[in-house]
Amino acid sequence: MTRVNTVLGTISASELGFVAIHEHIGYGMPGCELDSKWWKTPEQRYEETVPKLRQFHENTKPWGAATFVEATGICNGRDIDYYKSLSDKTGVHIVASTGFVGGDTALPFFERASVEYLTDHFIHEIEVGIGGTGAKAGIIKVGVSRGFKMKELDLRIYRAAARASRITGAPIFTHLAVDSAPALNIFAEERLPCHRVLFGHADDGVSQGLINEKALLDAGARIGFDTFGYDLELPDPPFWGRHRQERLHHFLRFLRSGLTKQVLASADANCSPLGWPGVKGHTVNYLFEQLIPDLHAEGIDDSVIDQLFVHNAAEFLTLTPISHH
């Protein structure tokens, strides 16, 4: 059986339905829970989050099920028991992450850890469980630190992720697709096929001109167009925003070049941001309210939509071990 870890248990990949491959229940920087300005009660977070997930579940009815891949790494507000209760309440499958958004979000305990320690930690969270929650991670998060350059700790985390991926079969997704040469070298050294890696945020406004798309495609990697909705047309756009049509046409170049199987799409929205105000008016449901209608208007048919959000995602999330412990 094809297996995918969700917070409520392991399911078959065929049960995932429509998958938003890179989203957040609540993301914040380490220590945000101590900040009095943006601190939220559990009730406030719940009140902000449940309607968005219920709407997501409603929007995905034509596909039979809804899956939300939670891209918040260790130290960034990850809350597994909360995810379990949300999944139970809304009917949305939630896939949790092990790993780190970037080396610069790892607290000192992890920052000082060896590759071997980090590898074992990721494997434990995927195969045994996260803390005492009983829930297993289904994907590994890695990232490039701020400044768009891989730091020594980033490289250590990438190497540990590659080793854990080979053993557990869990896929890897990255925060940013910039400075990818060191990552591709590590994956080659660790003999991890790059179709198990999704290089994320290839579509954001600040990364343009800094991504070697050809090298990623040639390596067989998957490319994430996963900041849909962070449009410069928003009333208060984020610094990584981009004009909607520009992002759409970038994506269409891939779809019209026969590269549909190498891309995945998402909104990277934050249901209830932690320690920062977030981006108003942007949710995971942008995918249905704006992106899919835009794709239809450009002549992209439903079989391509299904390929992107159902088949590509299910294949990617399926636990596919390559080596043994």
C-alpha positions in Angstrom: 0.0 0.0 0.0 1.1 3.6 -0.7 1.4 5.2 2.7 1.3 8.8 3.8 1.7 10.0 7.5 -1.0 12.4 8.7 -1.4 13.7 12.2 -4.4 11.3 12.8 -2.6 8.3 11.4 -1.1 6.7 8.3 -3.4 6.6 5.2 -3.2 5.5 1.6 -2.1 8.1 -0.9 -5.3 7.5 -2.8 -7.2 9.0 0.2 -5.5 12.4 0.1 -7.8 14.0 -2.5 -6.9 17.6 -3.3 -3.5 18.5 -1.7 -2.3 22.0 -0.8 1.4 21.0 -0.6 2.8 24.0 1.4 0.7 25.8 3.9 0.7 26.8 7.6 -1.7 26.5 10.5 0.4 29.1 12.4 4.0 30.1 11.7 6.2 32.3 13.8 9.8 32.8 14.6 11.3 31.2 17.7 10.2 33.1 20.8 7.1 34.6 19.2 5.0 32.9 21.9 6.6 35.2 24.4 5.7 38.4 22.6 2.9 40.3 24.3 1.8 42.3 21.2 1.0 39.3 19.0 0.3 36.7 21.6 -3.0 34.8 20.9 -5.1 32.6 23.1 -5.8 29.1 21.9 -9.4 30.3 21.4 -8.4 33.1 19.1 -6.2 30.9 17.0 -9.0 28.3 16.8 -11.5 31.0 15.8 -9.3 32.3 13.0 -8.3 28.8 11.7 -11.4 26.6 11.7 -13.4 28.6 9.2 -10.5 28.6 6.7 -10.1 24.8 7.0 -13.8 24.2 6.8 -13.9 26.3 3.6 -11.0 24.3 2.3 -12.8 21.1 3.0 -15.9 22.4 1.2 -13.9 23.6 -1.8 -12.2 20.2 -2.2 -15.5 18.2 -2.3 -15.2 17.5 -6.1 -11.9 15.7 -5.3 -13.4 13.7 -2.4 -11.0 14.8 0.3 -8.8 17.6 1.4 -5.1 17.5 2.5 -3.2 20.4 4.1 0.6 19.9 4.3 1.7 21.9 7.3 5.1 23.4 6.4 6.0 24.8 9.9 9.2 23.2 11.1 10.6 22.6 14.6 11.0 25.8 16.7 8.5 27.8 14.5 5.2 27.3 16.4 4.6 23.6 15.4 1.8 22.3 17.6 0.9 18.7 16.8 -1.9 18.2 19.4 -3.6 21.3 18.0 -3.3 20.0 14.4 -4.9 16.7 15.5 -7.9 18.5 17.0 -8.2 20.7 13.9 -8.1 17.7 11.6 -10.7 15.9 13.7 -12.9 19.0 13.8 -12.8 19.9 10.1 -12.2 16.6 8.3 -9.1 17.9 6.6 -6.1 15.6 6.5 -3.1 17.4 8.0 0.5 16.3 7.2 3.0 17.6 9.7 6.7 18.4 9.1 9.9 17.5 10.8 13.0 19.6 10.0 13.6 23.4 10.1 12.4 26.3 7.9 16.0 27.4 7.8 19.1 27.2 9.9 18.5 30.7 11.2 15.2 29.4 12.9 16.9 26.6 14.7 17.3 27.2 18.5 20.9 26.8 19.9 20.2 23.2 21.0 19.7 22.1 17.4 22.2 24.6 16.0 25.0 22.7 17.8 23.7 19.2 16.9 25.7 16.9 14.6 24.4 15.6 11.3 24.0 12.2 12.9 21.9 13.6 15.7 19.7 15.6 13.4 19.2 12.5 11.1 18.1 10.4 14.0 15.8 13.1 15.2 14.1 13.4 11.8 13.8 9.6 11.5 12.3 9.3 15.0 9.6 12.0 14.2 8.7 10.2 11.0 8.8 6.6 12.2 8.0 6.8 15.9 6.3 10.1 16.5 6.7 13.7 17.5 7.2 14.1 21.2 4.4 12.4 23.1 1.7 13.2 20.6 1.7 9.8 18.9 1.5 11.6 15.5 4.2 11.0 12.9 5.7 13.6 10.5 5.1 13.0 6.9 7.6 15.4 5.3 11.0 17.0 6.0 11.4 20.8 5.9 14.7 22.4 5.1 15.6 25.9 4.1 18.1 28.6 3.0 18.8 31.1 5.8 18.0 34.8 5.3 20.4 36.4 3.0 19.8 33.9 0.2 22.9 31.9 1.0 23.3 28.4 2.4 25.1 28.6 5.8 27.0 25.8 7.4 24.1 24.8 9.6 21.7 24.8 6.6 24.1 22.3 4.8 24.1 20.1 7.9 20.3 20.1 8.0 20.1 19.3 4.3 22.5 16.4 4.7 20.6 15.0 7.7 17.3 15.4 5.7 18.7 13.5 2.7 19.8 10.6 5.0 16.5 10.6 6.8 14.6 10.7 3.5 16.4 7.7 2.1 15.7 5.6 5.2 12.1 6.7 6.0 10.9 7.5 2.4 9.6 10.9 3.5 9.9 13.6 0.9 11.7 16.9 1.5 10.5 20.4 0.7 12.6 23.5 0.8 12.1 27.1 1.9 13.3 29.0 -1.2 14.9 27.6 -4.3 17.8 30.0 -4.3 21.5 28.9 -3.9 20.5 25.4 -4.9 23.9 24.2 -6.1 25.1 23.2 -2.6 21.8 21.4 -2.0 22.0 19.5 -5.3 25.6 18.5 -4.4 24.5 17.1 -1.0 21.6 15.2 -2.5 23.9 13.7 -5.1 26.5 12.7 -2.4 23.8 11.1 -0.3 22.3 9.4 -3.3 18.9 10.8 -2.9 17.0 11.1 -6.2 15.9 14.7 -6.6 12.3 13.8 -7.5 12.0 13.3 -3.7 12.7 17.1 -3.2 10.4 20.0 -3.9 12.4 23.2 -4.2 9.9 25.8 -2.9 9.0 29.4 -3.5 10.3 29.4 -7.0 7.6 31.9 -7.8 8.0 34.5 -5.1 8.9 38.1 -6.0 12.3 38.4 -4.3 13.7 35.1 -5.7 13.4 36.0 -9.3 16.7 36.0 -11.2 18.3 34.0 -8.3 17.0 30.5 -9.2 18.7 28.1 -11.6 15.6 26.5 -12.9 17.5 24.5 -15.5 19.8 22.9 -13.0 16.8 21.9 -10.8 14.9 20.5 -13.8 18.0 18.7 -15.1 18.5 17.1 -11.7 14.9 15.8 -11.8 13.8 18.0 -8.9 10.3 19.2 -8.4 9.7 23.0 -8.4 7.2 24.6 -6.0 5.0 27.5 -7.2 3.8 27.8 -3.7 3.3 31.5 -2.9 0.2 32.0 -5.0 -1.9 34.8 -3.6 0.9 37.0 -2.3 0.1 39.5 -5.0 1.3 43.0 -5.2 -2.3 43.9 -5.9 -3.2 43.2 -2.2 -4.0 46.4 -0.2 -0.9 45.8 2.0 1.4 43.4 0.0 4.3 41.6 1.6 7.9 42.3 0.5 8.0 38.9 -1.3 4.9 39.7 -3.3 4.7 39.7 -7.1 2.2 40.8 -9.7 -0.5 38.2 -10.1 -0.3 38.0 -13.9 3.5 37.8 -13.9 3.4 34.8 -11.5 0.6 33.1 -13.4 2.5 33.4 -16.7 5.7 32.1 -15.1 3.7 29.0 -14.0 2.0 28.6 -17.4 5.4 28.5 -19.0 6.0 25.2 -17.1 2.6 23.8 -17.8 2.8 24.5 -21.5 6.4 23.2 -21.8 5.4 19.6 -20.8 6.8 20.0 -17.3 3.5 19.6 -15.4 4.8 16.5 -13.6 7.7 18.4 -12.1 5.7 21.2 -10.5 3.5 21.5 -7.4 1.4 24.5 -6.4 0.2 26.0 -3.1 -0.5 29.3 -1.4 1.9 29.2 1.6 -0.9 30.9 3.6 -0.9 31.3 7.3 -4.2 30.5 9.0 -3.4 32.2 12.3 0.1 33.9 12.2 2.2 33.8 15.4 4.3 36.8 16.4 3.5 38.9 13.3 0.3 40.3 11.7 0.4 38.0 8.6 -1.0 39.1 5.3 -4.7 40.0 5.4 -7.0 38.6 2.8 -4.8 35.7 1.9 -5.8 32.1 2.7 -5.3 28.6 1.3 -8.7 29.1 -0.4 -7.0 31.5 -2.9 -6.3 28.3 -4.9 -10.0 27.9 -5.6 -11.1 31.5 -5.6 -8.4 32.8 -7.9 -5.8 30.4 -9.2 -7.9 27.6 -10.6 -10.3 30.1 -12.3 -7.3 31.9 -13.8 -5.9 28.6 -15.1 -9.3 27.7 -16.6 -9.4 31.2 -18.3 -6.0 30.4 -19.8 -7.3 27.1 -21.3 -5.8 24.8 -18.8 -8.2 21.9 -18.4 -9.3 19.8 -15.4 -6.9 16.9 -16.2 -3.9 19.3 -15.6 -5.5 20.6 -12.4 -5.9 17.0 -11.2 -2.3 16.2 -12.2 -1.0 19.1 -10.1 -3.0 18.9 -7.0 -3.9 15.2 -6.8 -1.5 12.9 -8.7 1.8 14.8 -8.4 1.1 15.5 -4.7 0.1 11.9 -3.9 3.2 10.5 -5.6 5.4 13.0 -3.8 4.0 12.4 -0.3 4.1 8.6 -0.6 6.7 7.2 1.8 9.3 5.7 -0.5 12.3 4.3 1.4 15.5 3.8 -0.6 17.9 2.3 2.1 17.6 0.6 5.4 18.8 1.7 8.9 
